[in-house]
């Protein structure tokens, strides 16, 4: 990864819709709800697909494949990604 940011995620599965609930700038943590159940990697795939669309960039899970708490890398300019996060929350 050339540039980008590392985000901590707290993911709640089996929700009614995909939704980013909150962003804590101090801890760089997003709280996210996903529709999929945590079976057959469905929740991770939904998470990556939606975050890639929102950030318009590649997103990779670094830690927490089988956990609610995940660490992801978002590629791109760190300044523009932080600005995007700050503008949405």
Buried (B, 14 or more C-beta within 10 A) or exposed (E): EEEBBEBBBBBEBEBEEBEBEEBEEEEBBBBBBBBBEBEEEBBBEBBBEBBBEBBEBBBBBEEBEEEEEBBBBBBBBEEBBEEBBEEEE
